[in-house]
Amino acid sequence: RDLGLRKFELTDEEWEIASQLRDVLKILKDATLFFSRSTPSLATVILAMDLIDDKLTSYSQDHKYLPAIRAAVCLAKKTLNRYYELTDTSEVYHIAMVLHPRHKLSYFKNAGWEDEWVDTA
């Protein structure tokens, strides 16, 4: 008996898009689960944003992903960077990183921040 559902069946190309989206969105899922299970500190927020940014950069340049996926990743990266820039306007984030016993100023230097930015932090 035909229920008329065949028209909703995904094509091979649509399955490939779904598979690639799953791969790309995993970093965001992992970050969400991490912050849902613990009490995040400001320092861990910066670290997570840096990790997500690195992953998104990698995905956006990896030609194993379809152009539509890479374009979507670029938009996600742009959105992340907009929020990241907001941390620049809050001294609390800089203070949290500098006072963190494990990171201090070395985090900024290891992350490749310009000397002027590190001095400001």
RAVENRA-V274076 format. One record per residue. PHI is phi as a letter, one per 30 degrees, with the letter a starting at -180 (none if undefined). NEAR is the number of other ideal C-beta (glycine too) atoms within 10 Angstrom. Layout:
phi->PHI near->NEAR
phi->PHI near->NEAR
This chain:
phi->none near->2
phi->c near->5
phi->c near->5
phi->i near->6
phi->c near->7
phi->e near->7
phi->d near->5
phi->c near->6
phi->d near->8
phi->d near->10
phi->d near->8
phi->e near->7
phi->d near->9
phi->d near->10
phi->d near->11
phi->d near->14
phi->d near->17
phi->d near->11
phi->d near->11
phi->d near->20
phi->d near->16
phi->e near->10
phi->d near->14
phi->d near->21
phi->d near->14
phi->e near->11
phi->d near->19
phi->d near->14
phi->d near->10
phi->d near->14
phi->d near->18
phi->d near->12
phi->d near->10
phi->e near->12
phi->d near->13
phi->d near->8
phi->c near->8
phi->b near->9
phi->c near->6
phi->d near->14
phi->c near->12
phi->d near->17
phi->d near->19
phi->d near->16
phi->d near->18
phi->d near->21
phi->d near->17
phi->d near->17
phi->d near->17
phi->d near->13
phi->d near->13
phi->d near->18
phi->d near->16
phi->d near->12
phi->d near->18
phi->d near->22
phi->d near->13
phi->d near->12
phi->d near->21
phi->d near->18
phi->c near->11
phi->d near->14
phi->d near->7
phi->d near->9
phi->c near->20
phi->d near->14
phi->e near->8
phi->d near->11
phi->d near->20
phi->d near->17
phi->d near->12
phi->d near->19
phi->d near->23
phi->d near->15
phi->d near->11
phi->d near->19
phi->d near->18
phi->d near->10
phi->d near->11
phi->e near->15
phi->d near->13
phi->d near->9
phi->d near->10
phi->d near->17
phi->d near->9
phi->d near->10
phi->d near->17
phi->d near->12
phi->d near->7
phi->c near->11
phi->d near->11
phi->d near->9
phi->d near->19
phi->d near->18
phi->d near->13
phi->d near->18
phi->d near->23
phi->d near->15
phi->d near->11
phi->d near->16
phi->d near->6
phi->d near->7
phi->c near->17
phi->h near->13
phi->d near->13
phi->d near->11
phi->e near->19
phi->d near->21
phi->d near->13
phi->d near->9
phi->d near->15
phi->i near->7
phi->d near->15
phi->d near->9
phi->e near->9
phi->d near->8
phi->d near->14
phi->d near->16
phi->d near->10
phi->d near->12
phi->d near->18
